């Protein structure tokens, strides 16, 4: 376990060496924040709420989703690069689990982006627009737990797509399509509140709602009591399903790699 913590720390330290990237990351987050909030301000106009959803709720949803998208940042070409270079064989010889190493490095980079990209943006947002206060300390703690579960869900989806590298020379197009689905169906770009009821029912049967929207709803107090347990139970269920799928693709992909190299 300590080795994987060290991988995360090394990745965190490595990101700190690129100061220009650090400042550009803050600037990019703030610009995204301003652009989307201006759009929603224009859409709301003088209306206090739309279908019971206030502008503050929308702003809070976007700020939290933006922060989580920073934290949920992965090197989605980590596996592809090593497969195409052939260095994946050397990785298997190391006395660490390759998949856990990927996860650890991604977690280290995500922590960096939360501290140095998201927190400055939140401080800016507090002065720029009105955000909803958390519904309570317990909800904040449960939201943080839900965030961890959402992170694992999105990481597993990313990992499954990366394993397709074993069958395709490049997964850039597949990753792009995956990111479009995640950005739209998770509620990070367009709050799920505003989506047609038929589409919302479809989204409910996918893991996308559990990535960002469940933590946001817990924070706002839209979910409470048994509803929180149900929401987090759905997140855990998706983790188990995605782990089975990821393990299947990984094992078949490694066998495919052995055949190609054999």
C-alpha positions as CSV (number, residue, x, y, z in Angstrom):
1,X,0.0,0.0,0.0
2,X,2.8,2.4,0.8
3,X,4.3,2.0,-2.7
4,X,1.0,3.2,-4.2
5,X,0.9,6.2,-1.9
6,X,4.4,7.1,-3.0
7,X,3.2,6.9,-6.6
8,X,0.5,9.4,-5.8
9,X,2.9,11.7,-4.0
10,X,5.4,11.6,-6.8
11,X,2.7,12.5,-9.3
12,X,1.6,15.4,-7.1
13,X,5.1,16.7,-6.8
14,X,5.7,16.3,-10.5
15,X,2.7,18.4,-11.3
16,X,4.0,21.2,-9.0
17,X,7.2,21.5,-11.1
18,X,5.3,22.8,-14.1
19,X,4.4,26.3,-12.8
20,X,3.0,27.6,-16.1
21,X,0.6,24.7,-16.3
22,X,-0.3,25.4,-12.7
23,X,-1.3,29.0,-13.5
24,X,-2.9,28.1,-16.8
25,X,-5.0,25.5,-15.0
26,X,-6.4,28.1,-12.6
27,X,-7.1,30.5,-15.4
28,X,-8.8,27.9,-17.5
29,X,-11.0,26.9,-14.5
30,X,-12.0,30.5,-13.8
31,X,-12.7,31.3,-17.4
32,X,-15.0,28.2,-17.7
33,X,-16.7,29.3,-14.5
34,X,-17.4,32.8,-15.8
35,X,-18.6,31.6,-19.2
36,X,-21.1,29.1,-18.0
37,X,-22.4,31.3,-15.2
38,X,-22.9,34.1,-17.7
39,X,-24.9,31.7,-19.9
40,X,-27.1,30.7,-17.1
41,X,-27.6,34.3,-15.9
42,X,-28.8,35.1,-19.4
43,X,-31.1,32.1,-19.6
44,X,-32.7,32.9,-16.3
45,X,-33.0,36.6,-17.0
46,X,-35.3,38.1,-14.3
47,X,-36.8,34.8,-13.3
48,X,-36.2,33.7,-9.7
49,X,-36.5,30.0,-10.6
50,X,-37.3,27.7,-13.4
51,X,-39.3,24.5,-12.5
52,X,-38.4,25.1,-8.9
53,X,-34.7,25.3,-9.6
54,X,-33.1,28.6,-8.6
55,X,-30.1,30.2,-10.3
56,X,-28.1,29.6,-7.1
57,X,-28.8,25.9,-7.3
58,X,-27.6,25.8,-10.9
59,X,-24.5,27.8,-10.0
60,X,-23.7,25.5,-7.1
61,X,-24.2,22.4,-9.3
62,X,-21.9,23.8,-11.9
63,X,-19.2,24.9,-9.4
64,X,-19.2,21.5,-7.6
65,X,-19.2,19.6,-10.9
66,X,-16.4,21.8,-12.3
67,X,-14.4,21.1,-9.1
68,X,-15.1,17.4,-9.4
69,X,-14.1,17.3,-13.0
70,X,-10.8,18.8,-12.0
71,X,-10.4,16.2,-9.3
72,X,-11.5,13.4,-11.6
73,X,-8.7,14.1,-14.1
74,X,-7.0,11.1,-15.5
75,X,-4.2,10.4,-17.9
76,X,-6.4,8.6,-20.4
77,X,-3.6,7.6,-22.6
78,X,-1.5,6.1,-19.9
79,X,-2.1,2.5,-21.1
80,X,-2.1,3.3,-24.8
81,X,1.3,5.0,-24.6
82,X,2.9,2.0,-22.9
83,X,1.3,-0.5,-25.2
84,X,2.3,1.3,-28.4
85,X,5.9,1.8,-27.1
86,X,6.1,-1.8,-25.9
87,X,7.1,-0.7,-22.4
88,X,4.0,-2.4,-21.0
89,X,6.0,-5.7,-20.8
90,X,8.5,-4.0,-18.5
91,X,5.7,-2.7,-16.4
92,X,4.5,-6.2,-15.7
93,X,7.9,-7.1,-14.4
94,X,7.8,-4.5,-11.7
95,X,6.8,-5.7,-8.1
96,X,3.7,-3.5,-8.1
97,X,0.2,-4.0,-9.5
98,X,0.0,-2.0,-12.8
99,X,-3.7,-1.1,-12.4
100,X,-3.3,0.1,-8.8
101,X,-0.3,2.1,-10.0
102,X,-2.4,3.8,-12.6
103,X,-5.1,4.6,-10.0
104,X,-2.6,6.0,-7.6
105,X,-1.0,8.3,-10.1
106,X,-4.4,9.5,-11.3
107,X,-5.4,10.2,-7.6
108,X,-2.2,12.2,-7.0
109,X,-2.8,14.4,-10.1
110,X,-6.5,14.8,-9.1
111,X,-5.5,16.0,-5.6
112,X,-3.1,18.5,-7.2
113,X,-5.9,19.9,-9.4
114,X,-8.3,20.2,-6.4
115,X,-5.9,22.2,-4.3
116,X,-4.4,24.4,-6.9
117,X,-7.1,24.7,-9.6
118,X,-10.5,24.1,-7.9
119,X,-10.1,25.9,-4.5
120,X,-8.9,29.2,-6.1
121,X,-11.9,29.0,-8.5
122,X,-14.3,28.4,-5.6
123,X,-12.9,31.4,-3.7
124,X,-13.5,33.4,-6.9
125,X,-17.0,32.0,-7.4
126,X,-18.0,33.0,-3.8
127,X,-17.4,36.6,-4.7
128,X,-18.7,36.4,-8.3
129,X,-22.1,34.7,-7.7
130,X,-24.4,33.4,-5.0
131,X,-23.9,29.8,-4.1
132,X,-26.2,27.6,-2.0
133,X,-24.9,26.8,1.5
134,X,-24.6,23.1,2.4
135,X,-27.7,21.7,4.0
136,X,-25.7,20.5,7.0
137,X,-22.4,19.1,8.2
138,X,-23.6,15.5,7.9
139,X,-24.6,16.1,4.3
140,X,-21.2,17.5,3.6
141,X,-19.5,14.5,5.0
142,X,-21.8,12.1,3.1
143,X,-21.2,14.2,0.0
144,X,-17.5,13.7,0.3
145,X,-18.0,9.9,0.6
146,X,-20.3,10.0,-2.4
147,X,-17.6,12.0,-4.3
148,X,-15.1,9.2,-3.6
149,X,-17.6,6.7,-5.0
150,X,-18.2,8.9,-8.0
151,X,-14.5,9.1,-8.6
152,X,-14.1,5.3,-8.6
153,X,-17.0,5.0,-11.1
154,X,-15.5,7.5,-13.6
155,X,-12.1,6.0,-13.2
156,X,-13.4,2.5,-13.9
157,X,-15.2,3.8,-17.0
158,X,-12.0,5.5,-18.2
159,X,-9.9,2.3,-17.5
160,X,-12.4,0.1,-19.4
161,X,-12.0,2.4,-22.5
162,X,-8.2,2.4,-22.1
163,X,-8.1,-1.4,-22.2
164,X,-9.5,-1.2,-25.7
165,X,-5.9,-0.2,-26.6
166,X,-5.2,-3.9,-26.7
167,X,-7.4,-4.2,-29.8
168,X,-7.0,-0.8,-31.4
169,X,-3.9,1.2,-32.1
170,X,-5.5,4.4,-30.8
171,X,-8.4,5.0,-28.5
172,X,-8.5,8.8,-28.9
173,X,-11.8,8.7,-30.8
174,X,-13.4,6.4,-28.3
175,X,-12.2,8.5,-25.4
176,X,-13.6,11.6,-27.0
177,X,-17.0,10.0,-27.5
178,X,-16.9,8.8,-23.8
179,X,-16.1,12.3,-22.6
180,X,-19.0,13.7,-24.5
181,X,-21.4,11.2,-22.9
182,X,-20.0,11.9,-19.5
183,X,-20.1,15.7,-19.8
184,X,-23.7,15.7,-21.0
185,X,-25.3,12.8,-19.2
186,X,-23.6,13.3,-15.8
187,X,-25.1,16.8,-15.4
188,X,-21.8,18.6,-15.3
189,X,-22.6,20.8,-18.4
190,X,-26.4,20.7,-18.3
191,X,-28.0,20.1,-14.9
192,X,-30.1,16.9,-15.1
193,X,-33.0,18.9,-13.6
194,X,-33.5,20.5,-17.0
195,X,-33.4,17.3,-19.1
196,X,-36.6,15.8,-20.5
197,X,-38.2,13.3,-18.2
198,X,-37.8,10.5,-20.7
199,X,-34.0,11.2,-20.9
200,X,-33.8,11.4,-17.1
201,X,-35.3,7.9,-16.9
202,X,-32.7,6.6,-19.3
203,X,-29.9,8.3,-17.4
204,X,-31.1,6.7,-14.2
205,X,-30.2,3.3,-15.6
206,X,-26.6,4.4,-16.4
207,X,-23.7,5.1,-14.1
208,X,-23.4,8.8,-15.3
209,X,-25.8,10.3,-12.8
210,X,-23.8,8.8,-9.9
211,X,-20.6,10.6,-10.9
212,X,-21.4,14.2,-10.2
213,X,-25.2,14.7,-9.7
214,X,-25.6,12.4,-6.7
215,X,-22.9,14.3,-4.6
216,X,-24.5,17.6,-5.7
217,X,-28.0,16.5,-4.6
218,X,-26.6,15.4,-1.3
219,X,-24.9,18.7,-0.7
220,X,-28.0,20.7,-1.6
221,X,-30.2,18.5,0.7
222,X,-32.3,17.2,-2.2
223,X,-31.4,13.7,-0.9
224,X,-31.8,12.9,2.7
225,X,-32.2,9.9,5.0
226,X,-32.9,6.7,3.0
227,X,-32.6,8.5,-0.3
228,X,-28.9,9.2,0.5
229,X,-28.4,5.5,1.3
230,X,-30.2,4.6,-1.9
231,X,-28.1,7.0,-4.0
232,X,-24.9,5.7,-2.5
233,X,-26.1,2.1,-2.8
234,X,-26.6,2.7,-6.5
235,X,-23.0,4.1,-6.7
236,X,-21.6,1.0,-5.0
237,X,-23.6,-1.3,-7.3
238,X,-22.2,0.5,-10.4
239,X,-18.7,0.2,-8.9
240,X,-19.1,-3.6,-8.6
241,X,-20.5,-3.9,-12.1
242,X,-17.8,-1.8,-13.7
243,X,-15.1,-3.7,-11.7
244,X,-16.3,-7.0,-13.2
245,X,-16.4,-5.5,-16.7
246,X,-12.9,-3.8,-16.2
247,X,-11.4,-7.1,-15.0
248,X,-12.9,-9.0,-17.9
249,X,-11.5,-6.6,-20.5
250,X,-8.1,-6.4,-18.7
251,X,-7.6,-10.1,-18.6
252,X,-8.7,-10.6,-22.2
253,X,-6.5,-7.7,-23.3
254,X,-3.4,-9.0,-21.6
255,X,-3.9,-12.4,-23.3
256,X,-4.3,-10.5,-26.6
257,X,-1.0,-8.7,-25.9
258,X,0.8,-11.9,-25.1
259,X,-0.5,-13.5,-28.4
260,X,0.7,-10.4,-30.4
261,X,4.1,-10.5,-28.8
262,X,4.4,-14.3,-28.9
